[in-house]
Amino acid sequence: MSRIGDIVTLERVRHPRPVVAVVRLTGVIGQDIGLRRGLTLTALAGPLQRAFSLPKVKAVALAINSPGGSPVQSSLIARRVRDLSDEKEVPVYAFVEDVAASGGYWLACAADEIYADANSIVGSIGVISAGFGLHELIARYGIERRVHTAGARKSILDPFKPEREEDVAILRGIQDEMHGSFRGFVNSRRGGRLKGEDDQLFEGQFWTGQTALSHGLVDGIGHLRPTLREKFGDKVRLRVVGAEKGWLRRRLSLTRSVDGGAFVDSALAAVEERLVWARYGL
């Protein structure tokens, strides 16, 4: 038995099993609100660094399930993935679960190849800003709005004031710049693979994974484990890399969980997050 064990050990040293790191990108992209943990570069920098630094790592797989969120955080995370991939010379594969829409698709485009389920929601390459107009409501109840600013544009898009065309024009200018960044990244990563006109692909529409494949938004219909086994063999080791959470962080999380203000913030954030997911029928 000892001799056999030595042979097996020697064989593993000579022919080590290939390793693929798996990083999960799940949820709305953006800063933490209350108890909700958003996808941010701050939270993901450590896991991404560890994933690309695993000994003998052959690839990094991104398991994505996100309806989008902050364009800035989407750009920062995607850029870090590309920088690490180029630095370590490690390829990246993205696997879409329920949805990779808007910023979620931005993250997926950081990969060299994108795979999705036939029923995944993919796309929504656009920028959105939503709010409410409450000026008539407060007028009805005799509420007077008092705002004092230094700077004529400091209170643009105030929901308690009537909407002004010049304010909307400023917002649209900002959205157009962000949209241009999004489109530029998609084109830089997938330009030669895209099929369709720009006014179809880049106007915020989203599709199932099967239709997204026909538009060149994804490279294939497939799931993480079987696809990676096809690429790297049946003996491939999938190493899930997540955020480390020490005793102090767990203690701080527990303290925040019983704070009334944090609870209210978290409840409101949950409603907002639910609306983002609901945009894609999820």
Buried (B, 14 or more C-beta within 10 A) or exposed (E): EEEEEEEEEEEEEEEEEBBBBBBBBEBBBBBBBBBBBBBBBEBBBEBBEBBBEBEEBBBBBBBBBBBBBBBBBBBBBBEBBBEBBEEBEBBBBBBBBBBBBBBBBBBBBBBBBBBBBEEBBBBBBBBEEEEEEBBEEBEEEEEEEEEEEEEEEEBBBBEBBEEEEEBEEEEEEEBEEBBEBBBEBBBEBBEEEBEEEEEEBBEBBBBBBBBBBEBBBBBEBBBBBEBBBEBBEEEBBBBEBEBEEEEEEEEEEEEBEEEEEBBEBBEEBBEBBEEBBEBBEE
